[in-house]
Amino acid sequence: MSVGGSSAYAGMEDLPRLVKAALAAAAEEGFDNSCAPQQGRLLSLLAAGQVGRSIGETGTGCGVGLVWMLEAAGPSTSITSIELDPHRAERSAGLFAGCPNVTVLNGDWSGLRAHGPFDLLVLDGGGKGKNVGDDPPLDPTDGWVAMGGTVVLDDFTPAGEPGAPLHDPVRDYWLGHPALRTTELRLSPTLATLVGMRVR
Ligand SMILES: C[S@@+](CC[C@H](N)C(=O)[O-])C[C@H]1O[C@@H](n2cnc3c(N)ncnc32)[C@H](O)[C@@H]1O
């Protein structure tokens, strides 16, 4: 999520214990790009349907999105996340040291593919092709998403809202990918997420 993701939790008490621990780590690191609470709840919902399966994430950050998923999916679900920043990767790996089903890797997002295909793939730090200078978006059928699996892409401005581009080739790529059924979910007036299921 964009700037302000971590601080959006200020004053929220009714959070899963592990989410609070990850938020504390983010605060200590001065990292304010954690997934917003609305996105965390969406990840939790999606992960709850993946018990015993496999989840992948690009861009671990300080592990906030990851704990939303872990808390919902439980210990039988394999979760692999990759983070480019070595310090954040190490810090997050430490947070999950007691969770043998969680692996946090340090490296570029492209390295996650070797651990796929995933039943749930969360693209939050590479792979969606969203920002200028990014690599092109990944192809979910190329070893990334299992048949029937779900891909989630955070951090879009809701279509039609101020700031949303009139023509958005990245949004079009994901909404129109022939192997996916994808829709845009508006999580707040300023935040939308694309969720797609692989059907071919
Ligand atoms: C929006 S934050 C992730 C937030 C996190 N997923 C959460 O839910 O709290 C994006 C993260 O992606 C990482 N990142 C940026 N480029 C990357 C790349 N090429 N490969 C892997 N991670 C990358 C950044 O260092 C940053 O920690």
PDBQT file of the ligand as one rigid body, heavy atoms in Angstrom, charges set to zero:
ROOT
HETATM    1  C1  LIG A 301       3.893  -1.519  -0.295  1.00  0.00    +0.000 C 
HETATM    2  S1  LIG A 301       5.282  -2.174   0.511  1.00  0.00    +0.000 S 
HETATM    3  C2  LIG A 301       4.770  -3.782   1.019  1.00  0.00    +0.000 C 
HETATM    4  C3  LIG A 301       3.792  -3.798   2.142  1.00  0.00    +0.000 C 
HETATM    5  C4  LIG A 301       3.513  -5.179   2.669  1.00  0.00    +0.000 C 
HETATM    6  N1  LIG A 301       3.169  -6.130   1.646  1.00  0.00    +0.000 N 
HETATM    7  C5  LIG A 301       2.382  -5.135   3.668  1.00  0.00    +0.000 C 
HETATM    8  O1  LIG A 301       1.350  -5.736   3.419  1.00  0.00    +0.000 OA
HETATM    9  O2  LIG A 301       2.540  -4.481   4.692  1.00  0.00    +0.000 OA
HETATM   10  C6  LIG A 301       6.290  -2.634  -0.864  1.00  0.00    +0.000 C 
HETATM   11  C7  LIG A 301       7.551  -3.392  -0.512  1.00  0.00    +0.000 C 
HETATM   12  O3  LIG A 301       8.051  -3.934  -1.735  1.00  0.00    +0.000 OA
HETATM   13  C8  LIG A 301       9.452  -3.911  -1.680  1.00  0.00    +0.000 C 
HETATM   14  N2  LIG A 301       9.970  -3.983  -3.034  1.00  0.00    +0.000 N 
HETATM   15  C9  LIG A 301      10.164  -2.957  -3.924  1.00  0.00    +0.000 A 
HETATM   16  N3  LIG A 301      10.670  -3.411  -5.067  1.00  0.00    +0.000 NA
HETATM   17  C10 LIG A 301      10.807  -4.754  -4.935  1.00  0.00    +0.000 A 
HETATM   18  C11 LIG A 301      11.288  -5.776  -5.788  1.00  0.00    +0.000 A 
HETATM   19  N4  LIG A 301      11.767  -5.496  -7.004  1.00  0.00    +0.000 N 
HETATM   20  N5  LIG A 301      11.289  -7.040  -5.339  1.00  0.00    +0.000 NA
HETATM   21  C12 LIG A 301      10.827  -7.332  -4.073  1.00  0.00    +0.000 A 
HETATM   22  N6  LIG A 301      10.362  -6.392  -3.213  1.00  0.00    +0.000 NA
HETATM   23  C13 LIG A 301      10.346  -5.117  -3.637  1.00  0.00    +0.000 A 
HETATM   24  C14 LIG A 301       9.755  -2.606  -0.965  1.00  0.00    +0.000 C 
HETATM   25  O4  LIG A 301      11.056  -2.622  -0.407  1.00  0.00    +0.000 OA
HETATM   26  C15 LIG A 301       8.659  -2.535   0.076  1.00  0.00    +0.000 C 
HETATM   27  O5  LIG A 301       9.078  -3.077   1.302  1.00  0.00    +0.000 OA
ENDROOT
TORSDOF 0
